[in-house]
Amino acid sequence: MPSLKDLRNRITSVKSTRKITKAMQMVAAAKLRRAQESAIAARPYSERMAIVLANLSSSMEGRDDAPPLLAGNGKDQTHLLVVCTAERGLCGGFNSSIARLAREHADRRRQKGQ
């Protein structure tokens, strides 16, 4: 049976671990909140990019010199996937995530025969 001193040490240890865990949760919550705010702040850029690409595509329709991927061919078998990444320093993980998601999307399209 553990002594009273061992029990006190154990209680102190558990309390310290609880404090550390609570601090880590607070840091994680702050990082998540910041990431969500950044994603919401980037939404207008994403919407504007969609408008620009739609305008570019519509301006190419019916032109003889238009690239087939932009103008389309009337079939639903060919898709243009535009992937935009950051060019700022230390964005390796961010860019890798974008590239991975783009590859997964392209693989899903290939599996559907598109």
C-alpha positions in Angstrom: 0.0 0.0 0.0 1.4 3.4 -0.9 2.4 5.8 1.8 0.7 9.1 2.4 3.6 10.9 0.8 3.3 8.8 -2.3 -0.4 9.6 -2.5 0.3 13.4 -2.1 2.9 13.2 -4.8 0.5 11.4 -7.1 -2.3 13.9 -6.5 0.2 16.8 -7.2 1.3 15.1 -10.4 -2.2 14.6 -11.6 -3.1 18.3 -10.9 0.0 19.4 -12.8 -0.9 17.2 -15.7 -4.5 18.6 -15.6 -3.1 22.2 -15.7 -0.9 21.4 -18.7 -3.7 19.7 -20.6 -6.0 22.7 -19.9 -3.3 25.1 -21.2 -2.8 22.9 -24.4 -6.6 22.9 -25.0 -6.7 26.7 -24.7 -3.8 27.1 -27.2 -5.5 24.7 -29.6 -8.8 26.5 -29.3 -7.1 29.8 -30.1 -5.3 28.4 -33.1 -8.5 26.9 -34.4 -10.4 30.2 -34.0 -7.6 32.0 -35.8 -7.7 29.5 -38.7 -11.5 29.8 -38.9 -11.2 33.6 -39.1 -8.6 33.3 -41.8 -10.8 31.0 -43.8 -13.7 33.3 -43.5 -11.6 36.3 -44.4 -10.4 34.4 -47.6 -13.9 33.7 -48.8 -14.3 37.0 -50.8 -11.0 36.1 -52.7 -12.3 32.7 -53.4 -15.6 34.0 -54.7 -13.9 36.6 -56.8 -11.6 33.9 -58.3 -14.6 31.8 -59.2 -16.1 34.9 -61.0 -12.9 35.6 -62.8 -12.6 32.0 -64.0 -16.3 31.9 -65.0 -15.9 35.1 -67.0 -12.7 33.8 -68.7 -14.5 30.6 -69.6 -17.6 32.3 -70.9 -15.4 34.7 -73.0 -13.8 31.8 -74.7 -17.1 30.0 -75.7 -17.7 30.0 -79.5 -14.2 31.2 -80.4 -12.2 29.1 -82.9 -8.9 29.9 -81.2 -10.1 29.1 -77.7 -8.2 26.4 -75.7 -10.5 23.3 -75.5 -10.2 23.1 -71.7 -11.4 26.7 -71.3 -14.1 26.7 -73.9 -15.3 23.3 -73.3 -16.4 20.7 -75.8 -20.0 20.1 -74.8 -19.2 16.9 -73.0 -19.0 16.2 -69.3 -15.9 13.9 -69.7 -13.2 16.6 -69.6 -12.7 18.8 -66.6 -10.2 21.7 -66.0 -8.9 21.7 -62.4 -7.2 25.0 -61.5 -5.0 24.6 -58.4 -3.8 27.7 -56.6 -1.1 27.6 -53.9 0.7 30.1 -51.8 4.1 31.4 -52.7 5.0 32.8 -49.3 7.8 31.3 -47.3 7.2 28.4 -44.9 4.0 27.3 -46.7 5.2 23.8 -47.5 2.6 22.0 -45.4 -0.2 24.3 -46.7 0.8 23.8 -50.3 1.3 20.1 -49.8 -2.3 19.8 -48.4 -3.7 21.7 -51.4 -1.7 19.5 -53.8 -2.9 16.3 -52.0 -6.6 17.5 -52.2 -6.2 18.3 -55.9 -4.7 14.9 -56.6 -7.5 13.2 -54.7 -10.1 15.2 -56.6 -8.5 14.3 -59.9 -8.3 10.6 -58.9 -12.0 10.6 -58.1 -12.8 12.2 -61.5 -10.6 9.5 -63.2 -12.4 6.7 -61.4 -15.7 8.1 -62.7 -14.2 8.0 -66.2 -13.9 11.7 -66.6 
